[in-house]
Amino acid sequence: MSETTDKVKGTANQVAGNVKKNVGDAIDNQQMEAEGKAQELQGKAQVETGKAQGQAKGAWDETAGKVKKNVGDLVDDEKMEAEGTAQELGGKAHKEANR
């Protein structure tokens, strides 16, 4: 799955699991409560998986941007240097968004 898909499905599982857990608690159904807690934890894991994917993509873009920026500087290509800087900054932002 993609990072966005994992985060969206994970959030949905967290919410659904929380509701199920609370309903189970309210009607004194321990099995339902346990199933809800399990679903909620599964959702949290999915969200964290999505975040990890986002951080990895951000790190990749940041590193590739640095390389491109440095190569552009080395060969005196301002456009390549600017593109590298933009990619590097985008990668940093992507990592931060997935903390």
C-alpha positions in Angstrom: 0.0 0.0 0.0 1.0 3.6 -0.4 1.8 5.8 2.5 -1.4 7.7 2.2 -3.5 4.6 1.9 -1.9 3.1 5.0 -2.5 6.3 6.9 -6.2 6.6 5.8 -7.0 2.9 6.4 -5.1 3.0 9.7 -7.1 6.0 10.9 -10.3 4.3 9.9 -9.3 1.2 11.8 -8.4 3.2 14.8 -11.8 5.0 14.9 -13.8 1.8 14.2 -11.8 -0.1 16.8 -12.3 2.6 19.4 -16.1 2.6 18.8 -16.2 -1.2 18.9 -14.1 -1.2 22.1 -16.4 1.4 23.8 -19.6 -0.4 22.7 -18.2 -3.6 24.1 -17.4 -1.9 27.3 -20.8 -0.3 27.5 -22.7 -3.6 27.0 -20.2 -5.6 29.1 -19.1 -7.7 26.1 -15.5 -8.5 26.8 -14.9 -10.2 23.4 -16.2 -7.2 21.5 -14.1 -4.9 23.7 -11.0 -6.9 23.0 -11.7 -7.1 19.3 -12.1 -3.3 19.2 -8.8 -2.8 21.1 -7.1 -5.1 18.6 -8.5 -3.3 15.6 -7.5 0.1 17.2 -3.9 -1.2 17.6 -3.9 -2.5 14.1 -4.9 0.9 12.9 -2.1 2.6 14.9 0.4 0.2 13.3 -1.0 1.0 9.8 -0.6 4.7 10.4 3.0 4.2 11.7 3.8 2.1 8.6 2.5 5.0 6.4 4.6 7.5 8.3 7.7 5.3 7.9 7.1 5.1 4.2 6.8 8.8 4.0 10.0 9.4 6.0 11.9 7.0 3.7 10.6 8.7 0.6 11.5 12.1 2.1 15.0 10.9 3.0 15.5 9.6 -0.6 14.3 12.9 -2.1 16.5 14.9 0.2 19.6 12.9 -0.6 18.9 12.8 -4.3 18.3 16.6 -4.3 21.6 17.2 -2.5 23.4 15.1 -5.1 21.7 16.9 -8.0 22.4 20.3 -6.4 26.1 19.5 -5.9 26.4 18.2 -9.5 24.7 21.3 -10.8 27.2 23.4 -8.8 30.1 21.4 -10.0 29.2 21.7 -13.7 28.0 25.3 -13.3 24.4 24.4 -14.3 22.1 26.8 -12.3 18.9 25.1 -13.4 20.1 21.7 -12.2 21.3 23.2 -9.0 18.0 24.9 -8.4 16.1 21.7 -9.2 18.3 19.8 -6.7 17.7 22.4 -4.0 13.9 22.2 -4.6 14.0 18.4 -4.4 16.1 18.5 -1.3 13.8 20.9 0.5 10.8 18.9 -0.7 12.3 15.8 0.8 13.0 17.5 4.1 9.4 18.7 4.2 8.1 15.2 3.4 10.1 13.8 6.3 8.8 16.4 8.7 5.2 15.8 7.6 5.6 12.2 8.5 7.1 12.5 12.0 
